[in-house]
Amino acid sequence: MELPSILYLKFFETAPDGKSRNCKFCKQSYPITTALGNLGRHLKYYHPGYDKMDDAIFSLSPQPITIVSSLGDVNARPSPQPITAGRETADNNGGAAPRSSLWPMASVTKMDDKMSNAFPSSSQLSIPTVSQGADTMGDAISRPSPQSITTASNRDVEPKNTTEIVEAASLYLKFFETAPDGKSRSCKFCNQSYPVPTAYGNLGRHLKYRHPEYEKMGEVLSSPSPQRIATVSERADKMGNAIPIPSPQPIATVTETAAKKPEAVPRPSLQPITTVAKTADKGNVTPAAKPTENSVTSFFKISLDGMSQICKLCNLSYSIATAIGNLQRHLKHRHPDEYDKMGDIVSNSSTQLITTASKSNTVDLDNLNWLLLRWLMGGSFPPSALQDKWLSNSFKFVNPMVKLWSNERLQAIIREVFKSTREDVKASLELVNSKISLTLEFWTSYEQIFYMSVTGHWIDESWSLHKVLLDISRIPYSCSGADIYRAIVKVLKIYNIGNKILSCTHDNSQKAAHACLTLKEYLDGQNSMAFCYIPCAARTLNLIIGDGLSNAKPVISKIRDFVLELNTSPAISSDFKQTASAYQEGSWEFPIDVSTRWSGSYAMLDIARKASKSMDAVIRKHADTLDGSCILLNPGEKVSVSIMHLFLEPFQKTANNICTSKIPTVGLVLLFMDHVFEMISACRGSRNAPDWLKKCAEDMAIKGKIYNDQVHNLYTYMAVILDPRIKVELIPERFKLESNLQEARDHFMRNYSHFPTPANGYNPQENDDGGNWKRRRVDMPTSTDELSQYLSEAPSPITTDILDWWKRNSSKYPRLSVMAQDFLAVQSTSVSPDEAFSEKGDEVENQRFCLPCASTQPMLCMRAWIESGFKLKYRSAEVDFEKLMEPVMRA
């Protein structure tokens, strides 16, 4: 008898060495011992033109079966000649069919009649076919079989043929694009890649879960049967797979499954998986009817980003690819009442279910990656930090299923979030009606790339000051004033705010000043109002103090070495505290600021002057550790420290006043700076000051003069007098020019006199004795005398909140308040005073220094936007990091 395996072997040629067979069409090589069923699958998957071979499929049911060929022919009689007792053999081999069962059969009717007496009847045995034999080999990827499974009771049902299934599969395939190498298919919408042999059902599930708009396409269904056959999706539900994979084992009926004792194989999963065990009941068991897929998914809603599905009852989030079985278990254990109302569960008294819910917390992969992105932005860490091997291992230690985003995907998401959120920032700036003031800041990264940050400041109608980072621009290598100017103009065009810019505060560099001068010429030709630029007061103060500390740097270095030991050694710091208490030299808290900025340098002088005895005692006690001969101050150095500390004390108070001011306006900062310049002049003319200190004062005075020459102009004058705490009375002497006041009046009349006053001049800020609000007639000053009346009143206390003052008096000065709204937003410093004077500036610089070029702009901008109150967007969906933490917080 010639076996049908020849149908497969004729498409393969044996290698000369006799160890392998090669496909005649694609030259794919297989070992000579490869099962013939695997060769058949190769032809079926890679050369589908040969799938019309007679490939009989038999049911494992012990009932009589009817075989339907690929062309729909029905062999009316059951096979009298089964090769092996499939069920018997499976029991003996742990569920795996023997190799002999892999031999294909062309048709039962072709068997030799002489063999019929050698085997038991077909009613007792199962007949494995080519497809079933292939399944027993553990093939992980299968496709819907072109044959149909029918029993004696459903022979009249017309089975689906190969053409119908291929047409249904084409509904899925048209949404996938085959790679050039022919080994994979990629989704045309999200570029998710699958191997070419991936089952059509899995492609359909991908479209259903990731792109629900294609849900109406339907699924390729198996042949109808009155018996309940375990489907692919049900097997996936049992295993907890996110994307079900067809089981390589032969398809078994429910009655067969109930007769076997199941073995639970736990699998780690990020979803709450429930283990279900059946009692060892070998009798026939009628399975419980499972809820339909639609009834389960109706309790879940898809998130805005399309990456997760959220329970409508408890807001617990699951990945979009979570199996229906896991969602069903969630409903059953978290919401049993709602689950019972679904009406699809049929209880069976003969079957007992023992359920054990996992106690591990639910963690969503996408949520975890989004929270890690938030961590990167908060610390300004480079995205490559997530690619660290041990960071990934740490998460896998908690849950082996954790998989962090690849660097390519992370970078793509960062770019998309940056682009989407910037559109929101742009939309918010379009609603701004007042003038916007800019500040510029510059730095260099570890890659020696020069960057500039552009920040906008404005006051809204409710008298709230806003600050938002507009952009981080990379300046070309030459870093000239023209390069800076072009970068600024590019930012203004991106946000379309060129007609709203009033001023720019730069970092005192000549290149930045040149760029602002060119920008003034450009904007003066574009706007009806003029443009001004001023230097940064904080940087000027740092430069002035740096000159004052120039002669004390060696002494400060010694003190800093000592303080570093105090900060790092608990034993030495404890001795210092006890010694200082014994000498009554004050109480000290550690760590002490040791930065090279102004606050750190002054802290070194402060501890050396106020606790000199304690410092000497601790250095001598720990001479071996501290190397006392190098850091112990001599008498001359102690005298210099005392003189320098006394001289710089007013500078420290000025810096502290600027830092603690709620809004360091131009008027207030100029008042503080004027006091500093008076101290410098007094030191230069003092007879008691040592010559080295007078020399320092001379250098400081030169930098002070440069600042005064640049900052004093008509626009800063208007910003000063519109501060109700300063007005004309406390204005610096060099500002007190009658010409300045007259020009301010002209500017006010020319640009603000057309603004309307409140209707009928009523002020709704009064109430009667009964507590009811009433409208009071007020005398509204005309546009010509609003400024005069405002300046005629006494200045407010220095502690006054100027924004609140103008909010309360805006009805009294309706036109002047609009002008104040513009000019009070002019910034006196280009950076936050805290960053300019304290160690916080060192932290910011270190964070920016470590970012690579590809991440500097999006990471710093997104961090600043979050701090300014904006919500990050990803493909028009809002990213709410607090909400992402809700499942963990509830757990």
Secondary structure, DSSP 8 states (H G I E B T S, - for coil): ---TTHHHHTTEEE-TTSSEEEETTT--EEETT--HHHHHHHHHHH-GGGTTS--------SS-EEEE-TT--EE-S--S--SS-HHHHHHHTTT---GGGGS--S-GGGS-GGGGGGS--TTTS----HHHHHHHTT-S-----SS-EEEGGGTTS----HHHHHHHHHHHHTTEEE-TTSSEEEETTT--EEETT--HHHHHHHHHHH-GGGGGG--------SS-B--HHHHHHHHT-SS----SS---BHHHHHHS---------SS--EEEEE----S---------HHHHHTTEEE-TTSSEEEETTT--EEETT--HHHHHHHHHHH-HHHHHTT------TT--EEEEE--S----HHHHHHHHHHHHHHHT--GGGGG-HHHHHHHHHH-TT-----HHHHHHHHHHHHHHHHHHHHHHHHT--S-EEEEEEEEE-TT--EEEEEEEEEE-TT--EEEEEEEEEEE-TT--HHHHHHHHHHHHHHHT-GGGEEEEEE-S-HHHHHHHHHHHHHHHTT-SS--EEEE-HHHHHHHHHHHHTGGGHHHHHHHHHHHHHHHH-HHHHHHHHHHHHHTT-----SS----SSHHHHHHHHHHHHHSHHHHHHHHHHTHHHHTHHHH---HHHHHHHHHHHHHHHHHHHHHHHHHH-SS--HHHHHHHHHHHHHHHHHHHT-SSS-HHHHHHHHHHHHHHHHHHHHH-SHHHHHHHHTSTTTTTTTS-GGG--HHHHHHHHHHHHHHHTTS---GGGEEEEEE-TTS-EEEEE-----TTTHHHHHHHS----TT--HHHHHHHHTTTSHHHHHHHHHHTT--S-SS-HHHHHSTHHHHHHHHHHT--HHHHHHHHHHHHHHHTT---EETTEE--HHHHTHHHHH-
